[in-house]
Amino acid sequence: MSRSQSPRVGEHQSVLALPAVDYLLTHHDGTYVDATFGRGGHSRLILERLGQKGKLVAFDRDPQAVAAAASIADPRFHVEHTPFSRLRVTLDALSITRVNGVLLDLGMSSPQIDDPARGFSWRADGPLDMRMDPSRGETAAEWLARASFEELAQVIRDYGEERFAASIAKAIVARRAEAKAGAAGPLSTTADLAGLVANAVSRSRKDASQHPATRTFQAVRIHVNSELEELALALDQAAAMLSSGGRLVAISFHSLEDRIVKRFIDAHHHPERVSDAARRVPLRADQLPRPTLTAIARVYPDEVEMAANPRARSAVMRVAERTTEPWPEVNR
C-alpha cells in the first residue's frame, strides 16, 4: 500500500514505518525485536532491509496477529504468541542474550479496532470484550460487572483522563443494580456501554468532535489489558538486552504511553537526576552514574502520512541508543 492511499476497513497501515526502521537498524546482520507485530508492516520492512545473517523476533499477544505472521516464510523471522512483558524470558529461551534493536508500536491495529467482535470501539455494536488476547483474562464486561465505584472512577479518570469519571462510574453501578432487580439488562455490549456513558456525561462537554464514550473505552481497554504495566516491564527488559549502540524505538498514541516512554528514557539519559546518592551527598563528576541510554530523536508523522492515515495524527516516536554495555544481570 502506498503512503498516498488510505487504508480500507480491516487493513492496517503501520504508522511511521519508514523512519522507525531507519532509526532501528544499525547493523545489517543484527538481531532485532518487533515487540508488537500487529499485521507485520514494520516486520516486513525490517526483513527487506536486513542482511542474510540477520534475525528478527516478533511478539504479539493477539492470536489473530500471530496467525497473520504465519504468512512470512523467511528463515530469519520467528514469531512468539506472548506479551512483550515476557521479552527477556522469551529471548532467553531462544538463546538470544543481546539484541541490536527493539521496536514497540503501541498503537492498536486497524483489524482490532474495526472488528465489532473484539469490542474495542463504540463505533459498532459487539460484545464488551476488549482483550488483546481473547484466549485469556477477564473481559471488559466481566470487570465492569464486579468493580467497585471507587475502582471504576479511578480507572476512568486516570486511564481515560475523563473529567466526568465519577458520574460515569455512578451510572455503571446504578445500571448493575437495575440489572440485578430485573429492570435492565447487564452491560454486555459496546452499544450498552457507549449509550450509558453518553447519558451520564454532562451536556456541557465542549469537545463535540469526540464521542462521549471515547475516553471511557480507552480507559477500560488499558485496564483490562494492563497496558501501562506491560509497557513499563517491556522497557526495562528491552534496555537491559540492548547491545552497546543498539536502539530502542517506541511509537505511542496517547499521552499516558508517551509519558512512560519519555520518563524512562530521561531516567537512563540523566541518571544523576534520579540517583539517591547524587541527591544525598556531593559526588565528583567521575562518581556520578553513567547514562545508559541517549535520547536521539523525537519524530512525528508528516502531513502526507496524516492525510493518508488519520490514525497517525496522535502518534509520537521516541528513539534512544544504548550508550554502555548492558548491565550483567537484571531481575528476570
C-alpha positions in Angstrom: 0.0 0.0 0.0 1.4 3.4 -1.0 1.5 6.2 1.5 -0.9 8.1 -0.7 -3.7 5.6 -0.1 -6.0 5.4 2.9 -6.3 2.0 4.5 -9.5 0.2 3.9 -11.6 -1.1 6.9 -9.9 -4.1 8.4 -6.5 -3.3 6.9 -3.6 -1.9 9.0 -1.2 0.8 7.9 1.8 0.9 10.1 2.5 4.4 11.4 5.9 6.0 10.9 7.1 2.7 9.3 10.0 4.2 7.3 11.5 6.4 10.0 11.0 3.7 12.6 13.0 1.2 10.6 15.6 3.8 9.6 16.3 4.5 13.2 16.1 0.9 14.4 18.5 -0.8 12.0 22.1 0.0 12.9 23.7 -3.4 11.9 22.9 -5.1 8.6 23.2 -8.6 10.1 22.0 -7.8 13.6 19.3 -9.3 15.8 16.1 -7.3 16.2 12.8 -7.4 18.0 9.4 -6.3 16.7 7.6 -6.4 20.1 4.2 -5.6 18.6 3.8 -7.5 15.3 0.2 -6.4 14.6 -0.2 -7.1 10.9 3.5 -7.1 10.2 4.1 -3.8 8.4 7.2 -2.9 10.4 8.4 -6.5 10.4 8.2 -6.9 6.6 10.1 -3.6 6.1 12.8 -4.7 8.6 13.2 -8.0 6.7 13.6 -6.1 3.4 16.5 -4.2 4.9 18.1 -7.0 7.0 21.1 -9.0 5.8 21.1 -12.7 5.3 22.7 -13.3 8.7 20.2 -11.1 10.5 17.4 -12.2 12.7 14.0 -10.8 13.6 11.9 -12.0 16.5 8.3 -10.7 16.6 6.0 -10.7 19.6 2.2 -10.3 19.8 -0.4 -11.5 22.3 -3.2 -11.3 19.8 -3.8 -14.8 18.3 -5.0 -13.2 15.0 -1.8 -11.3 14.7 0.3 -14.4 15.3 -1.8 -16.2 12.6 -1.1 -13.4 10.2 2.6 -13.8 10.9 2.5 -17.3 9.6 2.4 -15.9 6.0 6.0 -14.7 6.4 8.1 -17.6 5.2 11.6 -16.3 6.0 14.2 -18.3 7.9 15.4 -15.1 9.5 12.0 -14.5 11.1 10.4 -16.0 14.2 7.1 -15.1 15.9 6.0 -15.7 19.5 2.5 -15.6 20.9 3.2 -13.8 24.1 3.0 -10.3 25.6 6.1 -8.1 25.3 6.4 -8.0 29.1 7.9 -11.5 28.6 10.6 -10.3 26.3 13.6 -11.3 28.4 12.5 -14.8 29.3 11.3 -15.5 25.7 14.6 -14.4 24.2 16.5 -16.4 26.8 14.6 -19.5 25.7 15.7 -18.7 22.1 19.3 -18.4 23.3 19.4 -14.7 22.4 21.3 -12.7 25.0 21.7 -9.4 23.2 19.8 -7.6 20.5 20.6 -4.6 18.3 17.2 -3.0 18.4 13.7 -3.2 19.9 10.7 -1.7 18.3 7.5 -1.0 20.3 4.5 0.2 18.2 2.0 0.7 21.0 -1.0 1.5 18.8 -3.8 -0.9 18.3 -4.1 -2.4 14.8 -7.0 -1.5 12.5 -8.3 -5.1 12.4 -8.7 -4.9 16.2 -10.5 -1.6 16.2 -12.7 -2.4 13.2 -13.8 -5.9 14.2 -17.0 -5.5 16.3 -16.5 -8.9 17.8 -13.4 -7.7 19.6 -15.3 -5.0 21.4 -12.7 -2.3 21.3 -14.8 0.5 19.7 -18.1 2.2 20.3 -18.5 2.7 16.6 -20.1 -0.7 16.0 -22.1 -2.9 18.4 -20.3 -6.1 19.7 -19.5 -7.9 22.8 -17.7 -6.0 25.6 -14.5 -8.0 25.3 -11.5 -5.6 24.7 -8.9 -8.3 25.5 -5.8 -8.2 23.3 -5.6 -11.9 23.8 -9.2 -13.2 23.8 -8.0 -16.6 24.9 -7.2 -15.5 28.5 -8.0 -13.0 31.2 -11.1 -11.1 32.2 -13.3 -9.4 29.7 -14.4 -5.7 29.9 -17.9 -6.8 30.7 -16.7 -9.1 33.5 -14.7 -6.3 35.0 -17.5 -3.7 34.7 -19.8 -6.2 36.4 -17.7 -6.6 39.6 -15.5 -3.4 40.0 -16.4 -1.1 42.9 -17.4 2.5 42.3 -14.0 3.7 43.6 -12.1 1.4 41.2 -14.3 2.3 38.2 -13.9 6.1 38.9 -10.1 5.8 39.3 -9.6 3.8 36.2 -11.8 6.0 34.0 -10.2 9.2 35.5 -6.6 8.0 35.3 -6.5 6.0 32.2 -9.1 7.9 30.2 -8.3 11.3 31.5 -12.0 11.7 31.8 -13.3 14.6 34.0 -16.8 13.0 34.3 -15.3 9.8 35.6 -17.3 9.8 38.9 -20.6 10.4 37.0 -19.8 7.5 34.6 -18.9 5.2 37.5 -22.0 6.1 39.3 -24.1 5.3 36.2 -22.4 1.9 35.8 -23.1 1.0 39.4 -26.7 2.1 39.1 -27.1 0.0 35.9 -25.8 -3.1 37.8 -28.4 -2.5 40.5 -31.1 -2.2 37.8 -30.0 -5.4 36.2 -30.0 -7.2 39.5 -33.5 -6.1 40.1 -34.6 -7.2 36.6 -35.3 -3.7 35.4 -32.5 -3.6 32.8 -30.0 -5.9 31.1 -26.4 -6.2 32.1 -23.7 -4.1 30.4 -22.7 -6.7 27.8 -22.2 -4.9 24.5 -20.3 -1.9 23.3 -23.6 -0.2 22.4 -24.7 -0.7 26.1 -21.6 1.0 27.4 -21.5 3.8 24.8 -25.1 4.7 25.5 -24.7 4.6 29.2 -21.7 6.9 29.1 -23.4 9.3 26.7 -26.3 9.6 29.1 -24.0 10.1 32.1 -21.7 12.7 30.6 -22.6 16.3 31.1 -24.1 18.2 28.2 -21.5 20.9 28.9 -18.7 18.8 27.3 -17.0 21.1 24.9 -15.3 18.6 22.7 -18.3 17.9 20.4 -16.0 16.3 17.8 -15.3 13.4 20.1 -17.8 10.7 21.1 -18.5 11.0 24.8 -17.6 7.3 25.3 -14.1 7.6 23.7 -12.2 8.2 26.8 -14.1 5.6 28.8 -13.4 2.9 26.2 -9.7 3.8 26.2 -9.6 3.6 30.0 -11.4 0.2 30.2 -9.2 -1.3 27.4 -6.0 -0.1 29.1 -7.1 -1.5 32.4 -8.3 -4.9 31.1 -5.0 -5.4 29.3 -2.7 -3.9 32.0 -1.2 -1.9 29.1 0.8 0.6 31.1 2.2 -2.0 33.5 3.1 -4.2 30.5 4.9 -1.2 28.9 7.0 -0.5 32.0 8.1 -4.1 32.2 9.0 -4.2 28.5 11.0 -1.0 28.5 13.2 -2.3 31.4 13.8 -5.6 29.7 14.5 -4.0 26.3 17.0 -1.6 27.6 18.7 -4.4 29.6 19.1 -6.6 26.4 20.3 -3.9 24.0 23.9 -4.2 22.9 26.1 -1.0 23.0 24.8 1.2 20.2 21.5 -0.7 20.0 18.3 1.3 19.6 15.0 1.4 21.4 12.3 2.8 19.2 8.8 3.4 20.7 5.7 4.7 19.0 3.0 6.0 21.3 -0.6 7.1 20.5 -1.7 8.8 23.7 -0.1 10.8 26.4 -0.1 8.1 29.1 2.1 5.8 27.0 4.3 8.6 25.8 4.8 9.9 29.3 6.1 6.5 30.4 8.4 6.2 27.5 9.7 9.7 27.9 10.4 9.4 31.6 12.1 6.0 31.1 14.5 7.4 28.5 15.1 10.6 30.6 15.9 8.5 33.7 18.5 6.5 31.8 19.8 9.5 29.9 20.2 11.6 33.1 20.7 9.0 35.9 22.3 11.7 38.1 18.9 13.3 38.4 17.3 10.2 40.0 20.2 8.8 41.8 19.7 8.6 45.6 23.4 9.0 46.2 23.6 12.1 43.9 20.8 13.7 46.0 22.1 13.0 49.4 25.9 13.5 49.2 28.2 15.6 46.9 29.8 13.5 44.3 32.7 14.2 41.9 31.9 14.0 38.2 33.6 10.7 37.8 31.4 9.3 40.6 28.1 10.1 39.0 26.2 7.2 37.5 26.8 6.9 33.8 24.0 7.3 31.3 22.8 4.0 29.8 20.6 5.5 27.1 20.9 8.6 25.0 17.8 10.2 23.6 18.5 10.7 19.9 15.1 11.6 18.3 11.5 12.5 18.7 9.6 12.1 15.5 6.0 12.9 14.4 4.1 11.9 11.3 4.3 14.4 8.5 1.3 16.0 6.8 1.3 13.4 4.0 1.1 10.5 6.3 -1.6 12.0 8.5 -3.7 12.8 5.4 -3.3 9.2 4.2 -3.8 7.6 7.6 -5.8 9.7 10.1 -4.9 7.3 12.9 -1.4 8.6 12.7 -2.4 12.1 14.0 -1.7 11.3 17.6 1.5 9.4 17.1 4.9 10.3 18.5 8.0 8.2 18.1 10.9 8.4 20.6 14.3 6.8 19.9 17.1 6.1 22.3 20.5 4.5 21.9 22.4 2.2 24.3 25.5 4.1 25.4 27.2 1.5 27.6 27.5 -2.2 27.7 24.4 -3.8 29.2 24.5 -4.4 32.9 25.4 -8.0 33.6 22.3 -9.2 35.4 18.7 -7.9 35.9 15.7 -9.4 37.5 14.1 -11.8 35.1 
